[in-house]
Amino acid sequence: MQINYNKEAEKLTVAPNGRLDTTTAPALDKTINNDIEGTKSLVLNLKSLEYISSAGLRVLLGAQKKMQKIGSMKVINVCEEV
C-alpha cells in the first residue's frame, strides 16, 4: 500500500492506495498520527483503496475519535467494493 498525503494549513488529506489490511493498517495509523497535530480537518480520500479489513476500519474509527475532539473528518470517494 502507498499512502499519499497533503497538509495545507489546518487541513490534512490522506489517500491510501491499494489494500488496507492487518499488514498495512499500522502505516496508515502512523501517517495520520504523525501529521494530525494542528489539523482541524482530516479528509480521507479512498478513491484508490481496493480493500479494507477490520484492522483498516479500526484505524479509521480511531482517527474519527481523535478528530471529534479537535475538528472534523470526512471520508470521500469510497469505491463500491470498499
HURA-V463890 format. One record per run of one state. SS is the DSSP state (~ for helix, > for strand, _ for the rest). FROM is the first residue (numbers start at 1). TO is the last residue. If there is no record, write none. Layout:
# HURA-V463890
ss = {SS/SS}
from = {FROM/FROM}
to = {TO/TO}
This chain:
# HURA-V463890
ss = {_/>/_/>/_/~/_/>/_/>/_/~/_/>/_}
from = {1/2/9/11/21/25/36/41/46/49/53/54/71/72/77}
to = {1/8/10/20/24/35/40/45/48/52/53/70/71/76/82}
